[in-house]
Each structure stands twice: as C-alpha cells, then as structure tokens.
C-alpha cells in the first residue's frame, strides 16, 4: 500500500553553498590567498539577491508614487 502521508523535501546545499565550502577549503589548504571577504562571498549570495529584489521593488514603488501625484 502507498503511504499518502509521506513528506518529500528537496533542497540541499545549492551552488552558492558549494562554492563557499570549496573556497573555504582552498583557503585553509593554502591554495588561494584571497581575503576572507572574497572567500565567504558565496555564503552571502542569497541575502544579496533578496536585498537586490527588495531595492528594485522599493524604487519601483517610489517611481509609481511620484508619477501618480
């Protein structure tokens, strides 16, 4: 019998998380000599994307408000 109450979840580390782990490993191994800011940059990719979208929406709302006056 098939259980209809089963829950499936997908996801995982994602490309930005994978790049972040790779960069940290390369930095700790001494293969790259980048600043830690550059090494951890992929971990901030998701937050930057959300902030960018919010900024675009905010600017769009300001333009609409200015035009409707």
LUMVO-743186 format. One record per residue (C-alpha): residue number from 1; residue in one letter; x, y, z. Coordinates in Angstrom, 1 decimal, always signed. Layout:
! residues N
+-----+------+--------+--------+--------+
: pos : code :     c1 :     c2 :     c3 :
+-----+------+--------+--------+--------+
: NUM :    a :      X :      Y :      Z :
...
+-----+------+--------+--------+--------+
! end
This chain:
! residues 69
+-----+------+--------+--------+--------+
: pos : code :     c1 :     c2 :     c3 :
+-----+------+--------+--------+--------+
:   1 :    x :   +0.0 :   +0.0 :   +0.0 :
:   2 :    x :   +1.2 :   +3.5 :   -0.8 :
:   3 :    x :   +1.5 :   +5.9 :   +2.1 :
:   4 :    x :   -0.1 :   +9.2 :   +1.1 :
:   5 :    x :   +1.1 :  +11.0 :   +4.2 :
:   6 :    x :   +4.8 :  +10.8 :   +3.2 :
:   7 :    x :   +6.6 :  +14.1 :   +3.0 :
:   8 :    x :   +9.3 :  +14.7 :   +0.4 :
:   9 :    x :  +11.6 :  +17.6 :   +0.6 :
:  10 :    x :  +14.1 :  +18.7 :   -1.9 :
:  11 :    x :  +16.9 :  +21.1 :   -1.5 :
:  12 :    x :  +20.5 :  +20.7 :   -0.4 :
:  13 :    x :  +23.5 :  +22.9 :   -0.3 :
:  14 :    x :  +23.0 :  +24.7 :   -3.7 :
:  15 :    x :  +25.6 :  +26.1 :   -6.0 :
:  16 :    x :  +26.5 :  +29.1 :   -3.8 :
:  17 :    x :  +26.9 :  +26.9 :   -0.7 :
:  18 :    x :  +29.0 :  +24.5 :   -2.6 :
:  19 :    x :  +31.2 :  +27.3 :   -3.9 :
:  20 :    x :  +31.6 :  +28.7 :   -0.4 :
:  21 :    x :  +32.7 :  +25.4 :   +1.0 :
:  22 :    x :  +35.1 :  +24.9 :   -1.8 :
:  23 :    x :  +36.6 :  +28.4 :   -1.4 :
:  24 :    x :  +37.0 :  +27.9 :   +2.4 :
:  25 :    x :  +38.7 :  +24.5 :   +1.8 :
:  26 :    x :  +41.1 :  +26.1 :   -0.7 :
:  27 :    x :  +41.8 :  +29.0 :   +1.6 :
:  28 :    x :  +42.6 :  +26.7 :   +4.6 :
:  29 :    x :  +44.7 :  +24.5 :   +2.4 :
:  30 :    x :  +46.8 :  +27.5 :   +1.3 :
:  31 :    x :  +45.9 :  +27.1 :   -2.4 :
:  32 :    x :  +44.3 :  +30.5 :   -2.7 :
:  33 :    x :  +45.5 :  +33.7 :   -0.9 :
:  34 :    x :  +42.3 :  +35.6 :   -1.2 :
:  35 :    x :  +40.9 :  +37.8 :   +1.5 :
:  36 :    x :  +38.3 :  +36.1 :   +3.8 :
:  37 :    x :  +35.8 :  +38.6 :   +2.4 :
:  38 :    x :  +36.1 :  +37.1 :   -1.0 :
:  39 :    x :  +36.1 :  +33.5 :   +0.3 :
:  40 :    x :  +32.9 :  +34.0 :   +2.2 :
:  41 :    x :  +31.1 :  +36.0 :   -0.5 :
:  42 :    x :  +29.1 :  +33.0 :   -1.9 :
:  43 :    x :  +27.5 :  +32.5 :   +1.5 :
:  44 :    x :  +26.0 :  +36.0 :   +1.2 :
:  45 :    x :  +24.7 :  +35.5 :   -2.3 :
:  46 :    x :  +21.2 :  +34.6 :   -1.2 :
:  47 :    x :  +20.9 :  +37.6 :   +1.1 :
:  48 :    x :  +22.3 :  +39.9 :   -1.6 :
:  49 :    x :  +19.7 :  +38.6 :   -4.1 :
:  50 :    x :  +16.8 :  +39.2 :   -1.7 :
:  51 :    x :  +18.1 :  +42.7 :   -0.9 :
:  52 :    x :  +18.5 :  +43.5 :   -4.6 :
:  53 :    x :  +14.9 :  +42.4 :   -5.3 :
:  54 :    x :  +13.6 :  +44.5 :   -2.4 :
:  55 :    x :  +15.6 :  +47.5 :   -3.6 :
:  56 :    x :  +14.1 :  +47.2 :   -7.1 :
:  57 :    x :  +10.6 :  +46.9 :   -5.7 :
:  58 :    x :  +11.1 :  +49.9 :   -3.4 :
:  59 :    x :  +12.5 :  +52.1 :   -6.3 :
:  60 :    x :   +9.6 :  +51.0 :   -8.5 :
:  61 :    x :   +7.1 :  +52.0 :   -5.7 :
:  62 :    x :   +8.8 :  +55.4 :   -5.4 :
:  63 :    x :   +8.5 :  +55.9 :   -9.2 :
:  64 :    x :   +4.8 :  +54.9 :   -9.3 :
:  65 :    x :   +4.1 :  +57.2 :   -6.3 :
:  66 :    x :   +5.9 :  +60.1 :   -8.0 :
:  67 :    x :   +4.1 :  +59.7 :  -11.3 :
:  68 :    x :   +0.7 :  +59.4 :   -9.7 :
:  69 :    x :   +1.0 :  +62.8 :   -8.0 :
+-----+------+--------+--------+--------+
! end
